[in-house]
Amino acid sequence: MILRTLFLCLFLAQPAQACRTALILAMDVSQSVDPGEFRLQIDGLAAALRDPEIAEILVRDQVALSVLQWAGVDAQEVSLDWTRMRSPTHVQVFANAVQRLERGFVMSNTAPAEAMQRALQHFQGGPDCDRRVVDMSGDGTPNAGGEVGRIRRTAERAGITVNGLAIESLGRAITNFYLRSVITSDGFVETARGYRDYARAIRRKILREVSTVSG
């Protein structure tokens, strides 16, 4: 709560400037993710945000970031609220906060439809940016919750882009699910070959999300 209040104060205290992208980073913390894999996710995300090429774009385009942890039907948490990247200091502070995140949920199912619905709701009352993008990361297909495709269609009607980061163990099952059911028509899927490939994949994915107008 303290971190969320800090970032909200930073956001409100600054004069309004053009924001190109509002980006929600939605992380899977369902029961298939063990403690070591959670650590690889938050370390990899923090490293991606600190990447000089990405950090430069975040500040240049005044990108607004927020982090959502998700798992089962009733398990979604906005862990870091909206923060505009107005300076290198904002990027560094946000990346440090990502790396200090505590896991939101343990022993919970995988319900991406509810996670996407919560992400769409989080844009309400958020920063006024040219683009709104949801970055959905996950290592499994649904075993709980509603129809993912219905939420995807809701996002498309609202002009919100949904991209996917599929964390694979064997084959392309997760990638194919994200391609078929999760991403919007202007979205894309990045594949990580296991959690040890997550840092590379999330860097590539965020760079693509903030560098282009569409997927």
Disulfide bonds with the S-S distance in Angstrom:
Cys19-Cys129 2.03
